[in-house]
Amino acid sequence: MQMKRTGRIQYLQVTFEEGNRTVQGFTTRHEGVSRIPYNSLNLGTNTLDQQHNVEGNRNIMARAFDIYPDALVTVKQTHGDDILVIDQENSDFSHFLGIEADAIITNQPGIMIGVCVADCAPILLYDPANQVIAVVHAGWQGTANKLAAKTVAGMQSLFGSRPEDLQAAIGPCIGKCCYEVDAPVKNKFQQNGLPWESYSHQVEGAHWQLDLAAANLDLLVNAGIPEARIQSADMCVSCQRELFFSYRRDEGETGRQMGFIMLK
């Protein structure tokens, strides 16, 4: 991954091995129109930022990648494990904003699917054999519910994707250094059979530091994607204030960056 500028957008570009048939990456907080504390490229519709600012930022994003604003498709994220599937042409994508889901799968070219994050892990998936893409919003709840693995399974069952063919990228998220969680988080991971000790470190009492990126890497590998085909940004959004929004660092009043991918 490397920082790149397209139009006004500065983003962390992901390059997949199988040619140049997709566009994907992870945005930073720069080059938008939102004011403090949402400065400046806030792409999240679920913040207290002025709606016209968010719409302006999403328009900037769309222009940078030469798509219509309505072709930038996001959903109403709920920290659940529902997946939106777009498998046919749509004349209007705006209604997807109200659909509750935390992952999107599509085989439709020309639409950019994205998830908005400010600590949670954004995950991109690409099947070059069948030309299918997906995005995943994985906070601790989505991770505990194995959403990344469920999305891989959805690509497999609905579009014939083979996990061993997939490419994946885990974007910037809150790092283990800054993410302290408590017993309910641990209990949820263990209830769902996840090896809690593999990506957590107890700091004191009933508190642990959780490595979200490592947990999702583990989920993707166990879903059948070779580790060599998974990229990870290894960047803590909480530590890197100048580049990223962080909900925990900014005490809830902050913007959202986006993990995005599009079939050309």
N, C-alpha and C positions, 0 to 999 in steps of 0.2 A: 504494500500500500504506500502511496505517496500523496502529498498535498498537491492539488492542482486547482487552477482557476478556469472556469468556463463561464463566459459572460461576466456577470457580477458575482457569481457564486464561487466561494473558496470551499473546497471539500476534500475529503480523504478518498482518493480514487482507488477502487479495487479493480484489478485486472485478472480476469479468469483465463485459463490456459487455452480454451477452445475457440480462438479467433476473436472476431470483433463484431459479434451479433447482439451484444447487450451493452447497456450503459448502467453503471452502478457505483455506489459509494455512500459516504456518510458526511452530511453537511457539518459545518462549523457554525458558530454564532455570528459570523461576520457578514457585512455588506447588505444588511436589511434596513428597514425603516422604523422598526420599533424602538421606543425610548426605554430608558432605565426603569425597572430592572429587567426588561425583556430585550434589551439591546443585544443584537439588532436584527438578526435573521431568525425571529421566532416563527416557527412553522406550525405550532400547536394550536388547534382550535379550542382546546379545553383549558385555556389560561384566562386570566383577567385582563390580558392585553386588549387594546381596542380592536374590534373585529376588522375594521378597515386596514389596520396595520398588518394583521395576519394575512388578510387577503392580498395586500400589496406584496408581502414577502413571498407568498405562494405564486403570485404572478411573476415575480423576479425569478423564482426557481423554474417556472414553466418556460419563460423566455430564454433562459440560459440553455435549456436543452431542446428548444424548438418544438414545444408541444403546446396544445391549448391548455389553459388553466384547469378546465374540467377533466383533463386527462391525467391529472395528478391525483391519484386515488388513495385516500386514507379512510380509516373507519373509526368508530367510537370505541376506544380501547377501554377494557374493563378489568384487566388483570385476570381474565379467565382463560379458557382453552378452546374457545370457538374459533373456527376458521372460515373465512369467506372464500368461496371459489367463484372465479369469473371465467367461464368457459365458452362464452359466446359474445358477439358484438353487442354493444349497448349504445343507444343514441344519447343517453344522459347518464353520466357517472356521479352526478352530485348527490343522489339519494344514498350512495354508499357511506357518506359521512355519518349517517344516523344508524348504521348497522353496527350492532355490538359484536366485536370480534377482536382477536389479538394476533391474527395471522391472515395473510392473503396468499392465495395461489392463483396463477393465471397462465394460460397459453396464448393470450391475445397480444399481438404486437401493437406498439404505439401508445400503450398506456403505462404510466409510471406508477408503480405501487410502492407505498411507503409506510413506515411506522415512525411515530414521533416519540422521542425519549428524552429524559433528563436525569438519568442514572441507570435505568434499565438497559439491558443488552439488546441492541438491534442486530438481527441475523438475516443474511441474504443467502438464498439458495438458487442454484441454476442447474438445470438438466440440459446439457448441450445436445443430447441424442434426440430428445423429444421436444425441445424448445419450450420448456416450462420453467417458470420462475416463481419464487415465493419470498415473502418477508415475514419476520417473526418479531413480536414484542415480548421480551423475556425479562420480567422482573423476578423477584424471588418466588412469587406465586406461580407465574407461568413456568418458571424453571422447575419448581417442585412438582408441578402437574405435567412435566415432560412435554411441553408444547412444541419444542423444536423437533423432538422425535415424532410426535403426532403429525407434524406438518410434513416431514419426510414420508411417513406412512400414507398420508393423503395424496402426495404426489405419485406415490407408487400405485395406490389402488385406483385412482381416478385417471391418471395419464400414462401409466405403464412405466414410470421412471424406475430405474434401478439405482439403489442407494450408492453402489460402487462407482456409478458414473457421475454422481453429483459433485458440484463445486460448492463451497460454502465460505462465508466470511462473517466473523463476529466483530462488530464495531466497537468503538469506544463506549465504555460504561463505567460505573463506579468501581474502583478497584478494591481489592481486599484490604488495602492500606486504610481506606476511609469508610468501609461498610461494616459497621457493627450491628449485629442482629441478636435477637433473644430466643428464648426457649420455644415459643410457638413456631418460629421458622424452622428450627432444628427438628421439631416433632413432625412437621408437615413433610419435610424431606425424608425422614426415616419411615413414616407411615407409607410413603409411596416407593419404598425400597431403594432409595438413592444413598450412595455411600458418603454420608455426611462428613466423615473424617477426612475424606480425600480432598475436599476443597474448603475446609473451614479450619480455623485456629482459635482455640478457647483463650480468651484474654483474662477474664475474671468472672467468678460466679457463673451465672447463667447467661453469659454473653460470649459471642463468637464473632470473628471476622470472617466474612463469607466472600469467596472468589466466584462471582457470577460467571465470568468468562470461562473459567476452568470447568465449572459445572456444566455449562452448555456445550463446551467442547466434548466433554465426556458423553453427553446425551447424543450428540451427532455421531461420534465414533461408534457408540453402541447401537445406533440406528443403521450402521452399515457403511457410513462414509469414511473412506480411508483418511487417516489423520493428515497425510501429505497433501490432501486436497482441501484442507480447511485452513483458511487464513484467520489470524486474530490480530486486532489492532494493538493490543497490549498498551492501552492508554487510559489513564484514570481521568474521567471527566471532572471529578471533584478537585483533583490536584491542578488541573490545567484550566484555570479560570479564564485565561485570555482566549481560549479556543472553544470551550464548551459550556453549556448550561449544566447545572447540577441541582436537582430538587433538594437534596439533603444539605448540601453546602449553603445554598441560598435560602434555606428555611421555608421552602414551599413557594416562594414568590420568584418565579424564573420562567424562562422560555423553554422551547423544545427544539432540539435538532432532529434530523431525520435520517434514517437508513432507507435507501431507495434503490430500485432496480427496474429496468425496462427492456423488453425485447424490441429491437429495432424493426 
